[in-house]
Structures are given as structure tokens and as C-alpha cells.
Amino acid sequence: MKRFSLIALLLIPAFVLSACAPAIRSAPIAAGDLASLIAALDQEMPDLLATYNTPGATVAIAQNGELVWEKGYGLADQESSIPATPDTVYQIASISKTVAATGIMRLVEQGKLDLDASASQYLTRWEIPDSDFDESGVTLRRLLSHSAGLSVHGYPGYEPNATLPSLEDSLSGRPLGPNYLVELVAEPGQAYSYSGGGYTLLQLIVEEVSGQPFAETMRQEVIDPLGLAHTSFVWREDLRDQTAKAYDMDGRLLPNYLFAEQAAAGLYTTAGELVRFGAAHLPGQELLSDSSLAKMQQVAIAIPAKSAEGFFSGMDGYGLGWFIETLPDGSRAVNHTGGNQGWRSLLVVAPQQRAALVVLTNSDNGSGVHDEIRARWADWLGVGTPKGIHNARMLANLIIAFSGLLILGFAVWLYNFVRKVRQGKRSFCFKLNLRSKSGRKMIFGLLGVLLLTALWFFLLQIVVKMMFPLQTVWVGLAFMLWVAALALGSVSERAKA
């Protein structure tokens, strides 16, 4: 009985913290009723943006191949108080890969590219560096599915006034350094490993085959056929006044970083135009044949469910330019997210429901907004909460509960510490003497305090804020309380009998 009472006592603060955690009131959404979804978003978006410290967002929904609704919320430019609207232009970061893959599939249909041909046969301007792995296995299909074994996960971008490097320089790691050298680091075809570098190589291949800039080929093959007037791999002059400003996690203004690596991260567009692009990937559309769409939307390489990425994303695997997932109702969805500095983007297409969703935000904190909106969109579709969102929410609740236990544990420790001090069983010692045991304990303990404090403010806080922004305060409080315990322990010792 006593053990049960102790466990109950320990769990109380965990449940209290969970109840105190920030939450957004969710308006009821009727499955299939678009008006109820729109009403819920209109009600919740101001709180969502405030909770996740995100200046602005634009949301768009397509149904049966047509744009049915789009709206901007919050601010595209905080300094000038310019609102986000359906006309606001955003960087969409890695969703550029899906657009690039679509253009490449158009070239495949025209017989200009072969999915199973070695990349090397198309290259004259650059070659894959020598390695211990089979270069001939680096095929277009594997490049498109992140299974070619190439390095370089992503790119930081370049200052707006910088001269962009050539593709050859970028692939060779110039000017960013050796960590951005695209090279073969694993046997092709063996495992999923996300590679922006692989898409930069695809960008070069498109230029080699077409004899013109990549951006021009994408305009001809994808952008113009869909009538996307505000979409471009080049930050055109006519788009600049409409482009939102980008902000970091703390709301500070960031430059509009530019990308030579356009296929990997460089596309600009609006939410409405991107959702029209997504709708073009439903069966029966004109941009690509149903056969090509099927190739893009089937798993080419699995993402292990027990891996960190598999758990957090909930994805089954990667196709050709798309992540693939099975929804709770058994239907399939394809999606891609994007994350450049100051930008977060989401595109989801549910082929069986013939629906598509886009959420574009101008903040490093935008992913939390995406997940909340996507969960409500899933309610509207009646497909259930996506696995990745469910897993993230479950883990967030566990983090809150664990933080509560740590805070309670500190309270118990502090109570016992104070009691022992008052009883004379423990005393404070402030002598910085390396020759004495207590002096060395104090010095090393305080050094530990400084190191742990620096670790939190310069690394762990950033990581937690990035993954679990709403839990950062509680995790930080629990962490720093135990740092304080270390400090108190360092400057005290047992009283001599």
C-alpha cells in the first residue's frame, strides 16, 4: 500500500505538468465538411502561430484536382506589419526535390533520361570522386529515392549578395568546405540515406541532357504546363516584393538565403500554386502518365520503422521524390516537408481521398504549426491521426511527465538537503583549495555546473526547442534545477562528527 501511495505521489506532478502544457482548443471538425475545417482553422490559427512563435502561414487545400480554399494568417513581414495572404511567396526548401523529380519524370517519359542508367553516363562537367563502392550503381532511380549512397544531407544557403558557385564547384564542396563534397559513402541501393547532394547531381544531369539551365527546364516541363505564374527556381525580380521575410526560432529576422543547389532546396512559390502542383499527382491528371505517378508514389527504399527517422516521421519509405506513408485507415498518402533557414513547408497528397494540403510558414518553428494543421486536415478526411504526429505527441507527453518527475525529485532532494543543513549534518564550505578533498570537489563541481549550463543554453535548448518547442520550458527547468543541486552539493559537505 505504501509503495502504491509513493508511486501515486510521484505521478501527480507529471499529470499536473501535462495539464499545464500549452494546448490549442480544437473546434469540432466533421469528416467531409470543408466549412467546419475552415471554421476550425480560422478559430485556431492565431493561437497556433502565437504558441509556436511563428509570424505567418499560408494554407491551401485542393480537392478532386482543384484548389478549393487558401488563406494567409499572421504576418509575412513583422517589421512592416505586412499580412500573410494567398499571394505571399515562400521558399519551400526540400519540397523542391519533389518538383525536380516531377520534371525528371517528364524527361524520362520523353526518352531523354533512363531511370536505371548510371548517372556517370550523362556527366561531362563533373565526375563522382573515386571510392571503395560501385559507382555504376548510382542510377537516377536511386538518386531520386535517396538510396544511391551519396553524401551531403542538405545545404545552408548563401548570403543574398554572395556570388553563387557553379554546380561543379558545389558538388566539389566549394566554397562551403569538405563536408559538402558529394561523394559515394555507401554501397548504392542498400539503404535509405537522405541526400541533398544526390539531387544536386540530378540538377547537373538535367543541365547536361537539356543543354540549358536547370531552372529553365523545370519552367518548361512543370511550372508553365501547370500555369504556376508565381513559382520559380530563380528568385525573380517580380517575386521579391511578394516574398515573406524569414525568421529564426527566437523571432529574429534572417536573410533570404539563396541556393545554387536549386533541385535540392531552391524553389519559390505560393501555397495555392504548390497545392495545384500536388493535385497534379492524382491519377488522371495531364502532367504525368498514371504509370509515372505510380512509380513515384510506391516505396523504392524502406525507412526502418525502428529508426529515429522512421519513428518521428511515421513514413514507410521514400519513392521518387516523395515520402510514402500508410494512414491509420489503411489508405496511402505521399508527402514532403522542407526546412531552409527561416522557412518550413509541408505538402501532402492523399490519392485515394483525391485531396491535397499545403502549409507554408516563414519561421524555423513552423513544423509544429504544420503538424497541428495536418492533424485537423486528417480529421476532415476521416483517415485518423498520422502515425508520425501520434508518435511525436506521445513522446512529448512522456517528456512532460519525465520533467515533472525530475522536478519532484529535486524538491525531495532540496527538502532533505535543507533539513540536514538545519540539523547540522551538512555544512557549507567555500575554500578553493586544490590540496584538500573538499576544495577539489568544489572546484570540479562548479566547473561541471558551468559546463552543463553552457551545454543547455548553447546546444540542448536548441535541440529541444527544435523538436519539442512546447516542452522546452519544463525540460529546461528540470535540467537547471538539477544543475543547481550539483552546485549546492559542490559547496557543501557532511559535517564532521
Helices and strands as residue ranges (DSSP letters): H 2-20, H 34-51, E 56-63, E 66-77, E 82-83, E 90-91, G 93-95, H 96-109, G 119-122, G 135-137, H 140-144, H 167-171, G 178-180, H 196-210, H 214-218, I 219-223, H 237-240, E 246-247, E 253-254, H 262-265, E 268-269, H 271-279, H 290-296, E 301-302, H 308-313, E 317-318, E 323-326, E 332-338, E 344-350, E 355-361, H 366-381, H 387-422, E 426-428, H 437-455, I 456-460, H 461-467, G 469-471, H 472-490, E 492-494
